[in-house]
Amino acid sequence: MEDGEGAAGIRRRLERFLIGKSYGFNPDAELVDDILAAMAARRKKFGEEYCPCRRVTGDREADKAIICPCVHHQREIAERGHCHCRLFVGKKASRIPAEPVSDGPGEIAPRPPNPAPAGFCPAESGESA
């Protein structure tokens, strides 16, 4: 993969992606680090930087929609001020706290491809590892 391995390379790629956008990384640096680490773990496991907030189905064509930044992020930011996993927030947003749950080293619990049912998304539930 381009730009080095791991979360640091993903961060650099996404920083370039965010130039000129009306949204950016969540000001909660710890949450951003957790999400980037989970994406790096998914890249190692699945070969792509899948959003850790979406369930990987195994259908490579369908799963393209959840490669970060996923196809849902702009609509979610417009509607809620942040994407589902809260990696990206509108630039006018204040800190959006979240406590992602780890499924293991560097992985956030998988979430379904559409907004999760109440209580499923650790970033929204306040659960901790």
C-alpha positions, 0 to 999 in steps of 0.5 A, spaced: 500 500 500 502 507 498 505 511 504 507 506 508 504 501 513 499 502 519 495 507 521 500 513 520 500 511 512 492 511 513 493 518 516 497 521 511 492 519 505 486 521 509 489 528 511 491 529 503 483 527 502 481 532 507 484 538 504 479 543 502 473 539 505 468 542 509 469 537 514 476 534 518 478 529 523 474 528 529 478 533 534 478 527 539 485 525 537 484 518 541 478 516 538 481 518 531 488 514 533 483 508 535 479 508 528 486 509 524 489 503 528 482 499 526 483 501 519 490 498 519 488 492 522 483 491 517 487 492 511 492 487 514 486 482 515 482 484 508 487 487 504 483 494 504 482 500 509 475 498 510 471 503 515 471 499 522 464 501 523 461 497 517 461 490 517 465 486 511 461 482 507 466 478 503 463 480 497 469 485 494 464 489 489 459 490 495 465 492 500 468 497 496 462 502 498 465 501 505 473 503 504 474 509 508 472 514 506 466 510 505 460 512 500 456 514 506 460 519 510 458 525 506 451 524 507 452 522 514 456 529 516 450 533 512 445 529 517 448 528 523 455 533 523 459 526 523 460 520 519 457 514 523 464 512 526 465 519 528 472 519 524 470 525 520 466 531 523 463 538 520 469 543 521 464 547 525 463 541 530 465 541 537 468 535 540 464 528 539 466 523 544 466 516 543 469 510 547 470 505 541 470 497 543 476 493 541 475 486 538 482 485 539 488 489 538 487 495 533 480 493 531 473 496 533 467 492 533 464 491 526 458 495 524 453 493 519 453 497 512 447 501 514 447 505 520 447 500 526 441 499 530 440 502 537 446 499 542 450 496 536 455 501 535 460 502 541 462 509 539 454 511 540 453 506 546 459 509 551 461 502 552 468 500 553 473 495 552 
